[in-house]
């Protein structure tokens, strides 16, 4: 009887967990459902007092009108955001990865001092460094250029800190075997450490890409003309326009999140692996 009771309790607990996960998934997907539904609705249907579960008429003209709107260069903004996000993500992974590995594995006199200095910069609010960064970029003549949008974000102290902590826990035996085979620190990093750390690299890369893609304040200040707008600046233009086309705003928001969804679907396995191995999401 005790065994039967234990199995029954285990089955009930399993159903309870799955039910809670199902409810959470539905609540999480509601905003995406509303976004997708509203993106293909007409203006008069959005303003109607009657709620529609699905668009009464699927308005595909919202998509074509979004990219043909001369006041908002949506296509150019998507390209700019893609270039900025991909460049910054690759640079952060390479620069912060090398810095983190050097701080974790290469012994030199001032390694701890350098690490503490990098960690201390995380305590400085972004608002404190915003004005000096703007003055520097303005002095270099990088206003309204991709250089001014990309270069200040090529290094991140948080990514360096996380890489360093991760490499401290990387098995030294594997690296020692590589050293015996004649590989130095450079060869060991690229041929041994990186291939065995793809889960963590994918997790850091995803966080960096999302942060770069969703950045608003710095592109708003630096991107003075339409040629240097990012997708977030283009989205904000819908809200500041004198006549707001709500259907196109929803469509623009839908288009803006598609690259993030595709990247997550493509890297999902490595992201989950990285989170499980490193606990990057916290306890």
C-alpha positions as CSV (number, residue, x, y, z in Angstrom):
1,X,0.0,0.0,0.0
2,X,2.8,2.4,0.8
3,X,4.3,1.8,-2.7
4,X,1.0,2.4,-4.4
5,X,0.4,5.6,-2.3
6,X,3.9,6.8,-3.2
7,X,3.3,6.2,-6.9
8,X,0.0,8.0,-6.7
9,X,1.6,11.0,-4.9
10,X,4.4,11.1,-7.5
11,X,1.9,11.1,-10.3
12,X,-0.2,13.9,-8.7
13,X,3.0,15.9,-8.2
14,X,4.0,15.4,-11.8
15,X,0.6,16.5,-13.1
16,X,0.7,19.6,-10.8
17,X,4.2,20.5,-12.1
18,X,3.1,20.1,-15.7
19,X,-0.1,22.1,-15.1
20,X,1.8,24.9,-13.5
21,X,4.3,25.0,-16.4
22,X,1.4,25.0,-18.9
23,X,-0.3,27.9,-17.2
24,X,3.0,29.8,-17.1
25,X,3.6,29.1,-20.8
26,X,0.2,30.4,-21.7
27,X,0.7,33.6,-19.6
28,X,4.1,34.1,-21.2
29,X,2.7,33.7,-24.8
30,X,-0.3,36.0,-24.4
31,X,1.7,39.2,-25.2
32,X,3.2,37.5,-28.3
33,X,-0.3,36.4,-29.4
34,X,-1.7,39.9,-29.0
35,X,1.3,41.3,-30.9
36,X,0.8,38.9,-33.8
37,X,-2.9,39.4,-33.9
38,X,-2.7,43.2,-33.8
39,X,0.1,43.4,-36.4
40,X,-2.3,42.0,-39.0
41,X,-5.4,44.0,-38.1
42,X,-6.8,47.1,-39.7
43,X,-6.9,50.4,-37.9
44,X,-10.7,50.4,-37.6
45,X,-10.6,46.9,-36.1
46,X,-8.0,47.8,-33.5
47,X,-10.1,50.8,-32.5
48,X,-13.3,48.8,-32.3
49,X,-14.9,48.2,-28.8
50,X,-15.5,44.6,-29.7
51,X,-12.6,42.2,-29.0
52,X,-11.5,39.9,-31.8
53,X,-9.5,36.8,-31.1
54,X,-8.3,36.8,-34.7
55,X,-8.2,39.6,-37.2
56,X,-11.6,39.9,-39.0
57,X,-9.5,40.5,-42.2
58,X,-5.8,39.8,-42.3
59,X,-4.2,43.1,-43.4
60,X,-0.9,42.1,-45.1
61,X,-0.6,45.7,-46.3
62,X,0.7,46.6,-42.8
63,X,3.9,44.8,-43.6
64,X,4.4,46.3,-47.1
65,X,3.5,49.7,-45.8
66,X,6.0,49.4,-43.0
67,X,8.9,49.1,-45.4
68,X,7.6,51.6,-47.9
69,X,7.1,54.4,-45.4
70,X,9.5,57.2,-46.4
71,X,9.5,58.8,-43.0
72,X,10.8,55.7,-41.2
73,X,13.6,53.7,-42.8
74,X,12.7,50.4,-41.3
75,X,14.9,48.3,-43.6
76,X,17.9,50.4,-43.0
77,X,17.3,50.4,-39.3
78,X,17.2,46.6,-39.3
79,X,20.4,46.4,-41.2
80,X,22.1,48.8,-38.8
81,X,20.9,46.9,-35.8
82,X,22.1,43.7,-37.3
83,X,25.6,45.0,-38.1
84,X,25.9,46.6,-34.6
85,X,24.7,43.6,-32.7
86,X,26.7,41.0,-34.6
87,X,29.9,43.0,-34.5
88,X,29.6,43.8,-30.8
89,X,28.7,40.2,-29.9
90,X,31.6,38.7,-31.8
91,X,34.0,41.3,-30.4
92,X,32.8,40.8,-26.8
93,X,33.1,37.0,-27.1
94,X,36.7,37.3,-28.5
95,X,38.0,40.2,-26.4
96,X,36.3,39.3,-23.1
97,X,36.9,35.6,-23.7
98,X,40.7,36.1,-24.2
99,X,40.8,38.5,-21.2
100,X,38.9,36.1,-19.0
101,X,41.1,33.2,-20.0
102,X,44.3,35.2,-19.4
103,X,43.1,36.3,-16.0
104,X,42.1,32.8,-15.0
105,X,45.1,30.8,-16.4
106,X,48.1,33.0,-17.3
107,X,50.1,33.8,-14.1
108,X,51.6,37.3,-13.9
109,X,52.2,39.7,-11.2
110,X,49.3,42.1,-11.6
111,X,46.6,39.7,-12.7
112,X,44.5,40.1,-9.5
113,X,44.9,43.9,-9.6
114,X,43.6,44.0,-13.2
115,X,40.7,41.7,-12.3
116,X,39.7,43.8,-9.3
117,X,39.9,46.9,-11.5
118,X,37.7,45.4,-14.1
119,X,35.2,44.2,-11.5
120,X,35.2,47.7,-9.8
121,X,34.0,49.2,-13.1
122,X,30.8,47.2,-12.7
123,X,30.0,49.3,-9.6
124,X,30.0,52.6,-11.7
125,X,26.5,53.6,-12.9
126,X,26.2,53.8,-16.7
127,X,24.9,57.4,-16.3
128,X,28.3,58.4,-14.9
129,X,30.2,57.3,-18.0
130,X,27.6,58.4,-20.5
131,X,28.7,62.0,-20.8
132,X,32.4,61.3,-21.0
133,X,31.8,58.6,-23.6
134,X,29.7,61.0,-25.7
135,X,32.3,63.8,-25.4
136,X,35.0,61.3,-26.6
137,X,32.9,60.0,-29.5
138,X,32.0,63.6,-30.5
139,X,35.6,64.7,-30.4
140,X,36.5,61.8,-32.7
141,X,33.8,62.9,-35.2
142,X,31.8,59.7,-34.8
143,X,28.4,61.2,-34.4
144,X,25.8,59.7,-36.7
145,X,28.3,56.9,-37.7
146,X,28.3,53.2,-37.1
147,X,31.7,53.6,-35.6
148,X,30.3,55.7,-32.8
149,X,27.5,53.1,-32.2
150,X,29.7,50.0,-32.3
151,X,33.2,50.8,-30.9
152,X,32.1,51.9,-27.3
153,X,30.4,48.5,-26.8
154,X,33.2,46.2,-28.0
155,X,34.4,45.3,-24.5
156,X,32.2,44.5,-21.5
157,X,33.5,44.1,-18.0
158,X,30.6,41.8,-17.0
159,X,31.4,39.3,-19.8
160,X,35.1,39.3,-18.8
161,X,34.1,38.6,-15.2
162,X,31.8,35.7,-16.2
163,X,34.4,34.3,-18.6
164,X,37.1,34.4,-15.9
165,X,34.9,32.7,-13.4
166,X,33.9,30.0,-15.9
167,X,37.5,29.3,-16.9
168,X,38.6,29.0,-13.3
169,X,36.3,25.9,-13.2
170,X,37.5,24.5,-16.5
171,X,39.3,21.1,-16.0
172,X,43.1,21.8,-15.9
173,X,43.9,18.2,-16.9
174,X,42.6,18.9,-20.4
175,X,44.8,22.0,-20.8
176,X,47.8,20.2,-19.4
177,X,47.4,17.5,-22.0
178,X,47.4,20.2,-24.7
179,X,50.6,21.8,-23.2
180,X,52.3,18.4,-23.3
181,X,51.4,18.1,-27.0
182,X,53.1,21.4,-27.7
183,X,50.3,23.8,-27.6
184,X,50.8,27.2,-25.9
185,X,48.1,29.3,-24.2
186,X,46.9,30.7,-27.5
187,X,46.5,27.2,-29.2
188,X,45.0,25.7,-26.1
189,X,42.4,28.4,-25.9
190,X,41.2,28.2,-29.5
191,X,41.6,24.4,-30.0
192,X,40.7,23.0,-26.6
193,X,39.0,25.5,-24.3
194,X,36.6,27.2,-26.8
195,X,35.3,24.0,-28.4
196,X,34.5,22.6,-25.0
197,X,32.8,25.8,-23.8
198,X,30.3,26.4,-26.5
199,X,27.3,26.3,-24.2
200,X,28.7,29.1,-22.1
201,X,29.9,31.0,-25.1
202,X,26.4,30.7,-26.6
203,X,24.8,32.0,-23.4
204,X,27.1,35.0,-23.2
205,X,26.7,35.7,-26.9
206,X,22.9,35.6,-26.7
207,X,22.8,38.0,-23.7
208,X,25.2,40.4,-25.5
209,X,23.2,40.2,-28.8
210,X,19.9,40.9,-27.1
211,X,21.3,43.8,-25.1
212,X,22.9,45.3,-28.2
213,X,19.7,44.9,-30.3
214,X,17.5,46.4,-27.6
215,X,19.9,49.4,-26.8
216,X,18.0,52.7,-27.1
217,X,19.6,55.6,-25.2
218,X,23.1,55.5,-26.8
219,X,21.8,55.0,-30.4
220,X,19.3,57.8,-29.7
221,X,22.0,60.2,-28.8
222,X,24.6,59.2,-31.4
223,X,22.3,58.4,-34.3
224,X,21.3,61.9,-35.4
225,X,20.2,61.1,-39.0
226,X,18.1,58.4,-40.4
227,X,21.1,56.6,-42.0
228,X,22.4,55.7,-38.6
229,X,19.0,54.8,-36.9
230,X,18.7,51.4,-35.2
231,X,15.5,49.4,-35.1
232,X,14.6,50.7,-31.6
233,X,14.9,54.3,-32.7
234,X,12.7,53.5,-35.7
235,X,10.1,52.0,-33.3
236,X,10.2,55.1,-31.1
237,X,9.4,57.3,-34.1
238,X,6.0,55.7,-34.3
239,X,5.2,57.0,-30.8
240,X,6.5,60.5,-31.4
241,X,4.8,61.0,-34.8
242,X,1.8,63.4,-34.9
243,X,-0.4,60.7,-36.3
244,X,0.2,57.2,-34.9
245,X,-0.6,54.2,-37.0
246,X,-1.1,51.6,-34.4
247,X,-1.3,48.7,-36.8
248,X,2.1,49.5,-38.3
249,X,3.5,50.0,-34.8
250,X,2.5,46.5,-33.9
251,X,3.9,45.2,-37.2
252,X,7.2,47.0,-36.6
253,X,7.5,45.5,-33.1
254,X,6.8,42.1,-34.6
255,X,9.5,42.5,-37.2
256,X,11.9,43.8,-34.6
257,X,11.6,40.6,-32.4
258,X,11.9,38.1,-35.3
259,X,15.7,38.1,-35.4
260,X,15.8,37.5,-31.6
261,X,13.4,34.6,-31.9
262,X,15.3,33.0,-34.7
263,X,18.6,33.4,-32.8
264,X,17.1,31.8,-29.7
265,X,15.6,28.9,-31.7
266,X,19.0,28.3,-33.4
267,X,21.1,28.5,-30.2
268,X,18.5,27.0,-27.8
269,X,20.4,23.8,-27.1
270,X,23.7,25.5,-26.4
271,X,22.0,28.3,-24.3
272,X,20.2,25.7,-22.1
273,X,23.5,23.8,-21.7
274,X,25.4,26.9,-20.8
275,X,22.8,27.9,-18.2
276,X,22.8,24.4,-16.7
277,X,26.6,24.2,-16.5
278,X,27.3,27.7,-15.2
279,X,24.1,28.8,-13.3
280,X,24.2,32.1,-15.2
281,X,20.5,32.6,-14.5
282,X,21.0,32.5,-10.8
283,X,19.6,30.2,-8.1
